[in-house]
């Protein structure tokens, strides 16, 4: 009986470990030492995921994320603050992740894990308009 309990505990620990390892490996790696470019990496995310849905076009829901206005609208609308480099404390990140009590953005198809890692790294790097 003692051996059966030991085996059951061992199986549980192995299964839990496999589950955790799989989840860990599914997070894409974004090198934090390489600067994230707003114009070539962040803005395209808005264009494909937020503009395509029609929500954040001119006359739509703030922030307006058109190529020429997106950064300024994020900054002046209080969605980003270059002095805050903890993603969980940034309004934009909280809204994208659904941490503000609402659904993840965009609601029709939340951003991919890779896109979220790029945005997270950009915030950590100071949300630069580069």
Secondary structure, 3 states (H helix, E strand, C coil): CHHHHHHHHHHHHHHHHHHHHHHHHCCCCCCCCCCCCHHHHHHHHHHHHHHCCCCCCCCCCCCCCCCCCHHHHHHHCCCCCCCCCCHHHCHHHHHHHCCCCCCCCCCCCCCCHHHHHHHHHHHHCCCCCC
